[in-house]
Amino acid sequence: MAAPRYKLGDVWAKVAFYSGLGFILPGAIVGGVVLGYYLDRWLNTSPVLAIVMGALGAVAGFVEIFRLLARAERNESRNDTNNWTGTR
């Protein structure tokens, strides 16, 4: 069976998608730490909330990466079955 042919736009869309995954985890962590920092300043607490929110951001980042990868895998398997011609 011949390898499936992809349009150049499809390849670049996949490159953009998988490149963007590398920004999700650091962005979630930084967002959590910044939110925790401002909550610490507002509530006059030590850096407890910054650490907790950073950890929650890390967990949320991992969950989002796993969700996106699972969705991409489902879409890829769906596309593979649509491209199958029934010949060997």
C-alpha positions in Angstrom: 0.0 0.0 0.0 1.4 3.4 -0.9 2.0 6.0 1.8 -0.8 8.5 2.1 -0.1 11.8 0.4 -0.7 15.0 2.3 -1.2 18.5 1.0 1.6 20.9 2.0 -0.9 22.9 4.0 -1.8 19.8 6.0 1.8 19.3 6.9 2.4 22.8 8.0 -0.9 22.7 10.0 0.5 19.7 11.9 3.9 21.4 12.4 2.1 24.4 13.9 -0.1 22.2 16.1 2.7 20.2 17.5 5.0 23.2 17.9 2.3 25.0 19.9 2.1 22.1 22.4 5.5 23.2 23.7 4.0 26.5 24.9 1.0 25.1 26.8 2.8 23.8 29.9 5.1 26.7 30.5 2.3 29.1 29.8 0.0 27.4 32.3 2.7 27.4 34.9 3.6 31.0 34.4 -0.1 32.0 34.4 -0.7 30.1 37.7 2.4 31.6 39.4 1.4 35.2 38.3 -2.2 34.7 39.4 -0.9 33.2 42.7 1.5 36.1 43.2 -1.2 38.7 42.8 -3.5 36.8 45.1 -0.6 36.6 47.7 -0.2 40.4 47.5 -3.9 41.0 47.8 -4.4 38.6 50.7 -1.1 39.4 52.4 0.1 35.8 52.5 3.5 34.5 51.8 4.3 32.8 48.5 2.0 29.9 49.4 -0.6 30.8 46.8 2.0 31.4 44.1 3.4 27.9 44.6 0.0 26.3 44.8 -1.3 28.1 41.7 1.9 27.2 39.9 1.4 23.5 40.7 -2.2 23.7 39.6 -1.1 25.4 36.4 1.3 22.5 35.8 -1.4 20.0 36.3 -3.8 21.9 34.1 -1.1 22.2 31.4 -0.5 18.4 31.4 -4.2 17.7 31.2 -4.6 20.1 28.3 -1.6 18.5 26.4 -3.1 15.0 26.9 -6.5 16.2 25.8 -5.1 17.8 22.6 -3.0 14.8 21.8 -5.9 12.4 22.3 -8.0 14.5 20.0 -5.3 14.7 17.4 -4.9 10.9 17.6 -8.6 10.4 17.1 -8.6 12.7 14.1 -5.6 11.0 12.6 -7.1 7.6 13.0 -10.3 8.9 11.4 -8.4 10.3 8.5 -6.5 7.0 8.1 -9.7 5.0 7.8 -11.1 7.6 5.3 -8.0 7.3 3.1 -8.1 3.5 3.0 -8.8 2.2 -0.5 -9.3 -1.4 0.3 -6.4 -2.6 -1.8 -3.2 -4.2 -0.5 
